[in-house]
Amino acid sequence: MSDRRGVSCVSLRLRDWAALIAVGCWLASGWTVLAQERGVTPPKDTIFARKIMMGAIDTNMDAIETMLTPEGKLNLVDAQEHADTISIMLMAIPHMFPPSTNQWAPNVDRDPATDTSAAPDLWTNFADFYGRASEASKIALEAARAKGPEDFRARIHDLRTACDSCHALYQKND
């Protein structure tokens, strides 16, 4: 059976059902959003996001350090792009540590994706943490702008030192 435009009534019904289902899903998702406080990301989501960001920093650093090994082949342009990316991410990372994510507790089973490994001292000494991230970002930017391989190597050594010292102070590994 068809309507006057030659379109099957059955296909119209299927389209109507599909539209109804889509609208229903949209409305249901809206209730979930309304149930959350407006403008506030749940702490577990923020922790997950910053872990992804730190993982991306680590991946870029690994690529650089692999190029700098004795058996590695340094492609300065590629390495500088990695350093520039690290610099940008380090500028953003302190903003991913709102006080609501200060949730570390000893002797607890932690979900590696959504539970923090940030030490409570990070929030007590947030200005220091922020300054360290900013300084590391500047070092990475200097590496990205290095004039040659030796200058680049020196800046990456400084960057590794900056990252390791910050992790020693503000990361819990147990």
VENSULPE-V598771 format. One record per backbone hydrogen bond with DSSP energy under -1.0 kcal/mol. NH is the residue of the N-H (numbers start at 1). CO is the residue of the C=O. E is the energy in kcal/mol with one decimal. If there is no record, write none. Layout:
# VENSULPE-V598771
[[NH/CO/E] [NH/CO/E]]
This chain:
# VENSULPE-V598771
[[3/7/-2.1] [6/3/-2.0] [9/1/-1.5] [12/8/-1.7] [13/9/-2.2] [14/10/-2.2] [15/11/-2.4] [16/12/-2.7] [17/13/-2.6] [18/14/-2.6] [19/15/-2.6] [20/16/-2.7] [21/17/-2.8] [22/18/-2.5] [23/19/-2.7] [24/20/-2.6] [25/21/-2.6] [26/22/-2.4] [27/23/-2.7] [28/24/-2.5] [29/25/-2.5] [30/26/-1.8] [31/27/-1.6] [32/28/-1.4] [33/29/-2.1] [34/30/-2.7] [35/31/-1.6] [40/37/-1.6] [46/42/-1.9] [47/43/-2.8] [48/44/-2.2] [49/45/-2.4] [50/46/-2.6] [51/47/-2.0] [52/48/-2.0] [53/49/-2.3] [54/50/-2.9] [55/51/-2.2] [56/52/-2.1] [57/53/-2.3] [58/54/-2.5] [59/55/-2.4] [60/56/-2.2] [61/57/-2.5] [62/58/-2.9] [63/59/-1.9] [64/60/-1.9] [65/61/-3.0] [66/62/-2.3] [67/63/-1.6] [68/64/-1.4] [72/69/-1.4] [79/75/-2.9] [80/76/-2.6] [81/77/-1.8] [82/78/-2.0] [83/79/-2.3] [84/80/-2.5] [85/81/-2.2] [86/82/-2.4] [87/83/-2.5] [88/84/-2.1] [89/85/-2.4] [90/86/-2.7] [91/87/-1.3] [92/88/-1.1] [93/89/-2.0] [95/92/-1.4] [96/93/-2.1] [97/94/-1.4] [101/98/-2.4] [102/99/-2.0] [103/101/-1.9] [115/111/-2.4] [119/170/-2.0] [122/119/-2.1] [123/120/-1.0] [124/120/-1.4] [125/121/-2.7] [129/125/-2.1] [130/126/-3.1] [131/127/-2.4] [132/128/-2.6] [133/129/-2.4] [134/130/-2.4] [135/131/-2.7] [136/132/-2.6] [137/133/-2.2] [138/134/-2.1] [139/135/-2.3] [140/136/-2.5] [141/137/-2.2] [142/138/-2.5] [143/139/-2.2] [144/140/-2.2] [145/141/-1.3] [146/143/-1.4] [152/148/-2.3] [153/149/-2.8] [154/150/-2.2] [155/151/-2.2] [156/152/-2.5] [157/153/-2.3] [158/154/-2.1] [159/155/-2.4] [160/156/-2.7] [161/157/-2.1] [162/158/-2.4] [163/159/-2.7] [164/160/-2.7] [165/161/-2.4] [166/162/-1.8] [167/163/-2.6] [168/164/-2.2] [169/165/-1.3] [170/166/-2.8] [171/167/-1.7] [172/117/-4.2]]
